[in-house]
Amino acid sequence: MDYYEKRSAEYDQTSWDHPDGETRVAEAVRTALASLSPAPTLDIGCGTGYVSRWLPGQVTLLDASTAMLSIAARRLPGARLVNARVPSLPLASRTFGRAFAANLYGHLTSAAPAELVREMRRVADEIVILDQLAGDGRFREGPEERELLDGSTMTVHKRYFTVPQLLSEVGGGDVLMNGPAFAIVRATSQPPK
Ligand SMILES: C[S@@+](CC[C@H](N)C(=O)[O-])C[C@H]1O[C@@H](n2cnc3c(N)ncnc32)[C@H](O)[C@@H]1O
């Protein structure tokens, strides 16, 4: 079973609601997202919808995990749901004002991050990516073993960013949040060549 399918029921308590300081991060993220103007938004890798509910405007929820999507759907009743695995987005060009991805981009490997950025630019006027910063200020990536509450373990790929690295990968833009622990960058989509 996919890691996130299995983790869905315990995701919030082991991430955003974890007592080890993530609530302080959540508050910073909520404040940064509140600064955005309302726009029809595609939330890619929405998970349980914990962050999705802070996105201003009509939200479309996309995730590869049906278990995650069904939790997010309960949190955002009425949101359109898309069950799909990125980097390809099964959506028409220029459908959204904003394409957003939180804590997904840094899990993608090889060509997938660049492909996802291209796809986000294709479907939306601007792209916003939230991902985790390297604590020591040095970009790094590799496999990571994650333990679930039942004691089982699964391996994920994880990239930890610096803000300049993240900005360069989205093709330049502005920084909506720089810490604690996470960054949010925004880039405007270029017209397709
Ligand atoms: C770390 S969670 C982040 C969830 C949410 N955005 C948040 O920040 O709380 C990553 C989410 O992305 C989804 N995901 C992982 N790889 C995916 C892919 N290739 N395509 C679509 N969703 C994916 C997982 O199912 C999971 O819900």
The ligand as an SDF file (V2000), in Angstrom:
LIG
                    3D

 27 29  0  0  0  0  0  0  0  0999 V2000
    3.2830   15.2180    2.8510 C   0  0  0  0  0  0  0  0  0  0  0  0
    1.6530   15.0880    2.2370 S   0  0  0  0  0  0  0  0  0  0  0  0
    1.2030   16.7960    2.1630 C   0  0  0  0  0  0  0  0  0  0  0  0
   -0.2830   16.9980    2.3060 C   0  0  0  0  0  0  0  0  0  0  0  0
   -0.7390   18.4460    2.3870 C   0  0  0  0  0  0  0  0  0  0  0  0
   -0.4270   19.1860    1.1880 N   0  0  0  0  0  0  0  0  0  0  0  0
   -0.1280   19.1120    3.5900 C   0  0  0  0  0  0  0  0  0  0  0  0
    0.8030   19.9210    3.4330 O   0  0  0  0  0  0  0  0  0  0  0  0
   -0.5650   18.8220    4.7030 O   0  0  0  0  0  0  0  0  0  0  0  0
    1.8850   14.6950    0.5140 C   0  0  0  0  0  0  0  0  0  0  0  0
    0.5830   14.4210   -0.1960 C   0  0  0  0  0  0  0  0  0  0  0  0
    0.8420   14.3210   -1.5810 O   0  0  0  0  0  0  0  0  0  0  0  0
    0.2400   13.1580   -2.0950 C   0  0  0  0  0  0  0  0  0  0  0  0
    1.0940   12.6870   -3.1810 N   0  0  0  0  0  0  0  0  0  0  0  0
    2.3370   12.1470   -3.0920 C   0  0  0  0  0  0  0  0  0  0  0  0
    2.8360   11.8900   -4.3100 N   0  0  0  0  0  0  0  0  0  0  0  0
    1.8670   12.2820   -5.1870 C   0  0  0  0  0  0  0  0  0  0  0  0
    1.7850   12.2980   -6.5970 C   0  0  0  0  0  0  0  0  0  0  0  0
    2.8110   11.8570   -7.3680 N   0  0  0  0  0  0  0  0  0  0  0  0
    0.6650   12.7810   -7.1760 N   0  0  0  0  0  0  0  0  0  0  0  0
   -0.3680   13.2450   -6.4130 C   0  0  0  0  0  0  0  0  0  0  0  0
   -0.3420   13.2510   -5.0730 N   0  0  0  0  0  0  0  0  0  0  0  0
    0.7710   12.7820   -4.4700 C   0  0  0  0  0  0  0  0  0  0  0  0
    0.1550   12.1880   -0.9430 C   0  0  0  0  0  0  0  0  0  0  0  0
   -0.8860   11.2310   -1.1310 O   0  0  0  0  0  0  0  0  0  0  0  0
   -0.0910   13.1260    0.2140 C   0  0  0  0  0  0  0  0  0  0  0  0
   -1.4510   13.3300    0.4310 O   0  0  0  0  0  0  0  0  0  0  0  0
  1  2  1  0
  2  3  1  0
  2 10  1  0
  3  4  1  0
  4  5  1  0
  5  6  1  0
  5  7  1  0
  7  8  2  0
  7  9  1  0
 10 11  1  0
 11 12  1  0
 11 26  1  0
 12 13  1  0
 13 14  1  0
 13 24  1  0
 14 15  1  0
 14 23  1  0
 15 16  2  0
 16 17  1  0
 17 18  1  0
 17 23  2  0
 18 19  1  0
 18 20  2  0
 20 21  1  0
 21 22  2  0
 22 23  1  0
 24 25  1  0
 24 26  1  0
 26 27  1  0
M  CHG  2   2   1   9  -1
M  END
$$$$
